[in-house]
Amino acid sequence: MGICVSNLAVIGRNVMIRQHTTIGIKSDDPAQLVGIFIGDNVSLGAHVCIVGDHLTIGDNVVVGAGALVMRDIPADSLYYSRHEAVIRPLPGATPGDAAR
């Protein structure tokens, strides 16, 4: 039940990281190394893989189990696709808060 987190990741307050989750950078070029930023009140399901350079996950985001995240996720969103296709606002969020 391991968790792998890049030393360049910045993780906010009240973040739940479940088992077998990876948070890593994509670039091998030291000049391109920019971290991953995870906001406050984020929940990452089991087996989530977050890979990218200068990737941001906003505040109050839920990432479903098994998701592959390779792009930014706006605040107040539910992200649950293995193919990066589905983002929708969390219940109670103002319409238009989440972008496709």
Residue pairs with C-beta under 8 A, 6 or more apart in sequence:
1 19
1 20
2 19
2 20
3 17
3 19
3 20
3 21
3 22
4 21
4 22
4 23
4 24
5 11
5 17
5 22
5 23
5 24
6 23
6 24
6 25
6 35
6 36
8 25
8 33
8 34
8 35
8 36
9 23
9 35
9 36
9 37
9 38
10 35
10 36
10 37
10 38
11 17
11 23
11 38
12 38
12 39
12 40
12 41
12 42
12 59
13 40
13 41
14 40
14 41
14 42
15 38
15 40
15 41
15 42
15 43
15 44
16 42
16 43
16 44
17 23
17 44
18 44
18 45
18 46
18 48
18 65
19 46
19 47
20 46
20 47
21 44
21 46
21 47
21 48
21 49
21 50
22 48
22 49
22 50
22 51
23 36
23 38
23 50
24 36
24 50
24 51
25 33
25 34
25 35
25 36
25 51
25 52
25 53
26 51
26 52
26 53
26 70
27 33
27 34
27 53
32 53
33 53
34 53
34 54
35 54
36 50
36 52
36 54
36 55
36 56
36 57
37 55
37 56
37 57
38 50
38 56
38 57
39 56
39 57
39 58
39 59
39 60
39 61
39 75
40 59
40 60
41 59
41 60
41 61
42 57
42 59
42 60
42 61
42 62
42 63
43 61
43 62
43 63
44 50
44 63
45 62
45 63
45 64
45 65
45 66
45 67
46 65
46 66
47 65
47 66
48 63
48 64
48 65
48 66
48 67
48 68
48 69
49 67
49 68
49 69
50 57
50 63
50 69
51 68
51 69
51 70
52 69
52 70
52 71
55 69
55 70
55 71
55 72
56 72
56 73
57 63
57 69
57 72
57 73
58 72
58 73
58 74
58 75
58 76
58 77
59 75
59 76
60 75
60 76
60 77
60 90
60 93
61 73
61 74
61 75
61 76
61 77
61 78
61 79
62 77
62 78
62 79
62 80
62 90
63 69
63 73
63 79
63 80
64 78
64 79
64 80
64 81
66 82
67 79
67 80
67 81
67 82
68 82
68 83
68 84
69 79
69 84
70 84
71 84
73 79
73 87
74 87
74 97
74 98
74 99
75 97
76 89
76 90
76 93
76 94
76 97
76 98
77 87
77 88
77 89
77 90
77 93
77 97
77 98
78 87
78 88
78 89
78 90
78 98
79 86
79 87
80 86
81 87
87 98
87 99
87 100
88 98
89 95
89 96
89 97
89 98
90 98
